[in-house]
């Protein structure tokens, strides 16, 4: 279930046609959209057009509002809506664009706001733990809201977008394990990455030396030549 603030629906009566998922309209105190994710944690989405964003930045309202969101939600997403760029390198002023029949055209230049200020704001908010997503226009914003809801309310095993089998991310600190360079010295042509993987899997050099060949060959970076060198190092020909 997606909750939508009633003021959002009043301002955009096309929402029921665009959203395409089950929703409920209520007065939300801290965000424009909200839902409970697959971990049973509340997620809040604040949609903010660039023009409104500039006003809220000047008044200090934006950060206050997002801090309130953090009090209500475990995850807070700022959906930043609009197309914008820098007018030129000299002034650095912020310019916004609108969509016309032949694409986007420059619509307005903010005389007292630079492109850099907007990006600095993003860095500050990221430091607060706010997730920032860009959208070019309102219909696209609704698509993003729907995607966020669909992807984050499904259990992890049911997500298919960009899903792939991931290899274990070995802790970098294991490279400082004294067993790693000792194993590399013992086995010619053994890479540091493979040595780390072996110590990570078998804990000790003894564990590596006594592992079956077929198990060793499953380790990333370990081929038949490495296994043969390992056996020779302990007086056993592979």
Sine and cosine of phi, psi and omega as CSV:
sin_phi,cos_phi,sin_psi,cos_psi,sin_omega,cos_omega
0.00,0.00,0.72,-0.69,0.06,-1.00
-0.95,-0.32,0.75,-0.66,0.09,-1.00
-0.99,-0.17,0.69,-0.72,0.00,-1.00
-0.82,-0.57,0.70,-0.71,0.02,-1.00
-0.91,0.42,0.69,-0.72,-0.08,-1.00
-0.88,0.47,-0.50,0.87,0.02,-1.00
-0.93,0.36,-0.50,0.87,0.05,-1.00
-0.92,0.38,-0.67,0.75,0.00,-1.00
-0.94,0.35,-0.59,0.81,0.04,-1.00
-0.90,0.44,-0.68,0.74,-0.01,-1.00
-0.95,0.30,-0.45,0.89,-0.05,-1.00
-0.73,-0.68,0.99,0.17,-0.04,-1.00
-0.90,0.43,-0.16,0.99,0.02,-1.00
-0.99,0.16,-0.10,1.00,-0.05,-1.00
-0.81,0.58,-0.75,0.66,-0.02,-1.00
-0.82,0.58,-0.56,0.83,0.00,-1.00
-0.97,0.24,-0.53,0.85,-0.10,-0.99
-1.00,0.05,-0.55,0.83,-0.24,-0.97
-0.94,0.34,-0.67,0.75,0.14,-0.99
0.89,0.46,0.31,0.95,0.13,-0.99
-0.68,-0.73,0.24,-0.97,-0.01,-1.00
-0.92,0.40,0.73,-0.68,-0.02,-1.00
-0.56,-0.83,0.24,-0.97,0.03,-1.00
-0.68,-0.73,0.71,-0.70,-0.02,-1.00
-1.00,-0.09,0.82,-0.57,0.03,-1.00
-0.57,-0.82,0.18,-0.98,0.14,-0.99
-1.00,0.09,0.92,-0.40,0.02,-1.00
-0.99,-0.17,0.75,-0.66,-0.07,-1.00
-0.98,0.21,-0.51,0.86,-0.22,-0.98
-0.84,-0.54,-0.09,1.00,-0.05,-1.00
-0.40,-0.91,0.12,-0.99,0.05,-1.00
-1.00,-0.02,-0.50,0.86,-0.01,-1.00
-0.65,-0.76,0.48,-0.88,0.01,-1.00
-0.42,-0.91,0.48,-0.88,0.09,-1.00
-0.35,-0.94,0.20,-0.98,0.06,-1.00
-0.97,-0.23,0.81,-0.58,-0.07,-1.00
-0.99,0.14,-0.07,-1.00,-0.08,-1.00
-0.92,0.39,-0.30,0.95,0.06,-1.00
-1.00,-0.07,0.21,0.98,-0.01,-1.00
0.90,0.43,0.50,0.87,0.01,-1.00
-0.95,-0.32,0.64,-0.77,0.00,-1.00
-0.97,0.23,0.69,-0.73,0.01,-1.00
-0.87,-0.50,0.76,-0.65,0.02,-1.00
-0.91,-0.42,0.68,-0.73,0.03,-1.00
-0.87,-0.50,0.85,-0.53,0.07,-1.00
-0.96,-0.28,0.90,-0.43,0.03,-1.00
-1.00,-0.04,0.76,-0.65,-0.06,-1.00
-0.63,-0.78,0.89,-0.46,0.07,-1.00
-0.94,0.35,0.47,-0.88,-0.06,-1.00
-0.83,0.55,-0.68,0.73,-0.01,-1.00
-0.88,0.48,-0.66,0.75,0.03,-1.00
-0.94,0.33,-0.55,0.83,0.02,-1.00
-0.89,0.46,-0.68,0.74,0.02,-1.00
-0.88,0.48,-0.70,0.71,0.01,-1.00
-0.89,0.46,-0.68,0.73,-0.02,-1.00
-0.94,0.35,-0.51,0.86,0.06,-1.00
-0.92,0.39,-0.68,0.73,-0.02,-1.00
-0.90,0.43,-0.61,0.80,-0.06,-1.00
-1.00,0.05,-0.24,0.97,-0.07,-1.00
0.99,0.13,0.08,1.00,-0.06,-1.00
-0.94,0.34,-0.53,0.85,-0.12,-0.99
-0.88,0.47,-0.79,0.62,-0.04,-1.00
-0.91,0.41,-0.60,0.80,0.06,-1.00
-0.87,0.49,-0.68,0.73,-0.01,-1.00
-0.91,0.42,-0.67,0.75,-0.02,-1.00
-0.95,0.32,-0.53,0.85,0.11,-0.99
-0.89,0.45,-0.62,0.79,0.06,-1.00
-0.91,0.42,-0.61,0.79,0.06,-1.00
-0.87,0.49,-0.66,0.75,-0.01,-1.00
-0.91,0.42,-0.45,0.90,0.07,-1.00
-0.95,0.31,-0.42,0.91,-0.08,-1.00
-0.98,-0.21,-0.41,0.91,-0.14,-0.99
-0.79,-0.61,0.52,-0.86,0.09,-1.00
-0.97,0.26,-0.55,0.83,0.04,-1.00
-0.80,-0.60,0.72,-0.69,0.00,-1.00
-0.84,-0.54,0.77,-0.64,-0.01,-1.00
-0.87,-0.50,0.79,-0.61,0.12,-0.99
-0.99,-0.14,0.91,-0.42,0.03,-1.00
-1.00,-0.09,0.99,-0.17,-0.12,-0.99
-1.00,0.02,0.91,-0.42,-0.18,-0.98
-0.94,-0.33,0.79,-0.61,0.05,-1.00
0.70,-0.72,0.37,-0.93,0.05,-1.00
-0.96,-0.30,0.79,-0.62,-0.09,-1.00
-0.50,-0.87,0.32,-0.95,0.06,-1.00
-0.38,-0.93,-0.16,-0.99,0.03,-1.00
-0.99,-0.14,0.74,-0.67,-0.03,-1.00
-0.87,0.49,-0.78,0.62,0.04,-1.00
-0.32,-0.95,0.20,-0.98,-0.05,-1.00
-0.95,0.30,-0.41,0.91,-0.04,-1.00
-0.96,0.28,-0.82,0.57,-0.03,-1.00
-0.99,0.12,-0.58,0.82,-0.02,-1.00
0.93,0.36,0.23,0.97,-0.09,-1.00
-0.93,0.36,0.48,-0.88,0.01,-1.00
-0.99,0.16,0.73,-0.69,0.07,-1.00
-0.80,-0.59,0.68,-0.73,0.05,-1.00
-0.95,-0.30,0.36,-0.93,-0.09,-1.00
-0.79,-0.62,0.50,-0.87,0.09,-1.00
-0.86,-0.50,0.39,-0.92,-0.02,-1.00
-1.00,0.00,0.80,-0.61,0.06,-1.00
-0.89,-0.46,-0.18,-0.98,-0.02,-1.00
-0.91,0.42,-0.45,0.89,-0.04,-1.00
-0.92,-0.39,0.47,0.88,0.01,-1.00
0.96,-0.29,-0.26,-0.96,-0.05,-1.00
-1.00,0.08,0.61,-0.80,0.06,-1.00
-0.75,-0.66,0.45,-0.89,-0.01,-1.00
-0.93,0.37,0.81,-0.59,-0.12,-0.99
-0.96,-0.29,-0.64,0.77,-0.10,-1.00
-0.43,-0.90,0.60,-0.80,0.09,-1.00
-0.91,-0.42,0.80,-0.60,-0.01,-1.00
-1.00,0.09,0.91,-0.41,-0.12,-0.99
-0.94,0.34,-0.32,0.95,-0.07,-1.00
-0.84,-0.54,0.25,0.97,-0.02,-1.00
-0.75,-0.66,0.77,-0.64,0.01,-1.00
-0.98,-0.17,0.38,-0.93,0.09,-1.00
-0.85,0.52,-0.61,0.79,-0.02,-1.00
-0.89,0.46,-0.58,0.81,0.01,-1.00
-0.88,0.47,-0.67,0.74,0.01,-1.00
-0.89,0.46,-0.69,0.72,-0.01,-1.00
-0.94,0.35,-0.58,0.82,0.06,-1.00
-0.90,0.44,-0.61,0.79,0.07,-1.00
-0.87,0.50,-0.68,0.73,0.01,-1.00
-0.88,0.48,-0.66,0.75,0.02,-1.00
-0.89,0.45,-0.69,0.72,0.02,-1.00
-0.88,0.48,-0.71,0.70,-0.04,-1.00
-0.93,0.38,-0.59,0.81,0.07,-1.00
-0.88,0.48,-0.61,0.79,0.06,-1.00
-0.91,0.42,-0.41,0.91,0.06,-1.00
-0.99,0.12,-0.11,0.99,-0.03,-1.00
1.00,-0.01,0.24,0.97,0.02,-1.00
-0.99,0.10,0.75,-0.66,0.08,-1.00
-1.00,0.05,0.75,-0.66,-0.07,-1.00
-0.90,-0.43,0.80,-0.60,0.02,-1.00
-0.80,-0.61,0.71,-0.70,-0.01,-1.00
-1.00,-0.06,0.58,-0.81,0.08,-1.00
-0.65,-0.76,0.67,-0.75,-0.04,-1.00
-0.97,0.24,-0.47,0.88,-0.07,-1.00
-0.35,-0.94,0.09,-1.00,-0.10,-1.00
-0.90,0.44,-0.73,0.68,0.04,-1.00
-0.83,0.56,-0.63,0.78,0.04,-1.00
-0.93,0.37,-0.56,0.83,0.05,-1.00
-0.87,0.50,-0.66,0.75,0.00,-1.00
-0.92,0.40,-0.62,0.79,0.08,-1.00
-0.87,0.50,-0.68,0.73,-0.01,-1.00
-0.90,0.43,-0.68,0.74,0.04,-1.00
-0.86,0.51,-0.71,0.70,0.00,-1.00
-0.89,0.45,-0.68,0.74,0.02,-1.00
-0.90,0.44,-0.69,0.72,0.03,-1.00
-0.85,0.52,-0.72,0.70,0.00,-1.00
-0.89,0.46,-0.76,0.66,-0.07,-1.00
-0.89,0.45,-0.71,0.70,-0.08,-1.00
-0.96,0.29,-0.57,0.82,-0.10,-0.99
-1.00,-0.07,-0.10,1.00,0.09,-1.00
-0.99,-0.15,-0.12,0.99,0.06,-1.00
-1.00,0.05,0.59,-0.81,0.15,-0.99
-0.85,0.53,0.49,-0.87,-0.11,-0.99
-0.83,0.56,-0.61,0.79,-0.03,-1.00
-0.92,0.40,-0.33,0.94,-0.03,-1.00
-1.00,-0.06,-0.11,0.99,0.00,-1.00
-0.98,0.20,0.73,-0.69,-0.04,-1.00
-0.91,-0.42,-0.30,0.95,-0.05,-1.00
-0.93,0.37,0.88,-0.47,-0.01,-1.00
0.87,0.48,0.32,0.95,0.00,-1.00
-0.96,0.28,0.67,-0.74,0.06,-1.00
-0.40,-0.92,0.28,-0.96,0.05,-1.00
-0.97,0.23,0.84,-0.54,-0.05,-1.00
-0.97,-0.25,0.67,-0.74,0.08,-1.00
-0.97,0.25,0.39,-0.92,0.02,-1.00
-0.89,0.45,0.75,-0.66,0.05,-1.00
-1.00,0.06,0.98,-0.22,-0.11,-0.99
-0.95,0.31,0.68,-0.74,0.03,-1.00
-0.88,0.48,0.77,-0.63,0.00,-1.00
-0.88,0.48,-0.52,0.85,-0.08,-1.00
-0.89,0.45,-0.32,0.95,0.01,-1.00
-0.91,0.41,-0.37,0.93,0.02,-1.00
-0.91,0.42,-0.33,0.94,0.04,-1.00
-1.00,0.08,-0.10,1.00,0.03,-1.00
-0.91,0.42,0.82,-0.57,-0.04,-1.00
-0.87,0.49,-0.33,0.94,0.01,-1.00
-0.93,0.36,-0.44,0.90,-0.05,-1.00
-0.91,0.42,-0.83,0.55,0.02,-1.00
-0.90,0.43,-0.50,0.87,0.03,-1.00
-0.92,0.40,-0.66,0.75,0.02,-1.00
-0.92,0.39,-0.61,0.79,0.03,-1.00
-0.91,0.41,-0.60,0.80,0.03,-1.00
-0.94,0.34,-0.51,0.86,-0.04,-1.00
-0.97,0.24,-0.57,0.82,-0.10,-1.00
-0.90,-0.44,0.95,-0.32,0.01,-1.00
-0.86,0.51,0.61,-0.79,0.07,-1.00
0.92,0.38,0.29,0.96,0.08,-1.00
-1.00,0.05,0.86,-0.52,-0.02,-1.00
-0.96,0.28,0.37,-0.93,0.03,-1.00
-0.88,0.47,-0.65,0.76,0.00,-1.00
-0.86,0.50,-0.70,0.71,0.01,-1.00
-0.92,0.38,-0.62,0.78,0.02,-1.00
-0.90,0.44,-0.66,0.75,0.05,-1.00
-0.88,0.47,-0.70,0.72,-0.01,-1.00
-0.88,0.47,-0.64,0.77,0.00,-1.00
-0.92,0.38,-0.70,0.71,0.02,-1.00
-0.92,0.39,-0.59,0.81,0.04,-1.00
-0.88,0.48,-0.62,0.78,-0.07,-1.00
-0.99,0.14,-0.64,0.77,-0.14,-0.99
-0.94,-0.35,0.00,1.00,0.10,-1.00
0.96,0.28,-0.73,0.68,-0.09,-1.00
-0.74,-0.68,0.27,-0.96,0.09,-1.00
-0.88,0.47,-0.63,0.77,0.04,-1.00
-0.84,0.55,-0.69,0.72,0.01,-1.00
-0.90,0.45,-0.62,0.79,0.03,-1.00
-0.91,0.41,-0.72,0.69,-0.07,-1.00
-0.90,0.43,-0.45,0.89,-0.06,-1.00
-0.98,-0.19,0.12,0.99,0.03,-1.00
-0.98,0.20,0.57,-0.82,0.04,-1.00
-0.89,0.45,0.54,-0.84,-0.01,-1.00
-0.82,0.58,-0.70,0.72,-0.08,-1.00
-0.90,0.43,-0.49,0.87,0.05,-1.00
-0.97,0.23,-0.62,0.78,0.03,-1.00
-0.88,0.47,-0.62,0.78,-0.04,-1.00
-0.93,0.37,-0.24,0.97,0.05,-1.00
-0.99,0.16,-0.23,0.97,-0.03,-1.00
-0.98,0.18,0.71,-0.71,-0.02,-1.00
-0.84,0.54,0.79,-0.61,0.06,-1.00
1.00,-0.01,-0.02,1.00,0.00,-1.00
-0.95,-0.32,0.90,-0.43,0.04,-1.00
-0.92,-0.40,-0.11,-0.99,-0.05,-1.00
-0.90,0.44,-0.57,0.82,0.02,-1.00
-0.90,0.44,-0.65,0.76,0.03,-1.00
-0.91,0.41,-0.68,0.73,0.01,-1.00
-0.89,0.45,-0.65,0.76,0.02,-1.00
-0.89,0.45,-0.68,0.73,0.03,-1.00
-0.90,0.43,-0.61,0.79,0.01,-1.00
-0.89,0.45,-0.70,0.72,0.01,-1.00
-0.91,0.42,-0.63,0.78,0.02,-1.00
-0.90,0.44,-0.55,0.83,-0.04,-1.00
-0.91,0.42,-0.37,0.93,0.02,-1.00
-0.92,-0.40,0.29,0.96,0.09,-1.00
0.99,0.13,0.31,0.95,0.04,-1.00
-0.86,-0.52,0.84,-0.55,0.01,-1.00
-0.98,0.19,0.76,-0.65,0.02,-1.00
-1.00,0.07,0.00,0.00,0.00,0.00
